[in-house]
């Protein structure tokens, strides 16, 4: 892992910005239902049209902000993935240049190019698409837990007890999938 992280280092800024955008987008997406609940509980219950309009505009603003952050996350994650791929290709090419003629004669040029290209493309795609679920899930779980306690603390205790069980089951299933792939 330490060896891999040296290729990410030049794109650390993009990786950090992608993570921040993902986390911000997740929080704003989970705040929107709370605003909708306020419209129902306060605005409609009291017949307060200005309150409903204000909260509706607030929902639109949060949705637009979430949209912009989602686009930023996709852009920064893709830039990070492409950059890491470029760094890996440079390192692979440098390593190939060190091969002896006997080694390069053992593999055809087409075989080497195909292997290197597909491996790097897989890593690029894993970075670009893996950041979103990897960083979104924990933030979503924590924000949802906070929101549930905000809505109904007594009922949220069920969520508080079920969350560690769900996390444990998820971790075990991930570990089992990882073992079956190898």
Phi, psi and omega in degrees: 000320180299322179295320181291321184295337178291337176279338179277334186310314180294343183246025180300320181298314179296320179296316180294318178295322177297316180296316179297319178295318179298315182292319177296316179300317181297315181297315182294325177295328180274345177279331182304315177297330177293322177294320178297320177297321178295323177299315181290312186288324184255305186295306182287320180299324181262355182066032184266092183296317179301323178295317180297315179296317180298314180291327176296316176295324177296320178296318179298316179298315180296321179294318178295319178297319178295321178298313180297318179294324177296318177294320177297318179298316180297318181294312183291322178294319178295319179296320178295314179299315179295321179294316178297320177300318179296318179296319179295320179297319177300314181294320178295318179297318179297321179292320178297327180293339180274349180295147175283166179297329179295319178293316182289333176287333180293324179250141176284155179300319180298320179296315179297315181297316180297314181297312182294318182295314183292323179295314181293321179297321177297318179294317178302312181295324178297320179291311185295320183261343182275340180295320185300301180292328182295324181259340181285318186300310180296321179294320179296319180296314180293317180294320178296323179293316178297316180296322180293323176291329177293320182285308182207096185300324182292316179288331182291341177300328177298315178296321181296324179281321183286333184299312179296324178295316178297317178297319179295315178297319179296317179295319180294319180292324176295318179295321180293321177295321179296323179289323183287334179288322182289000000 
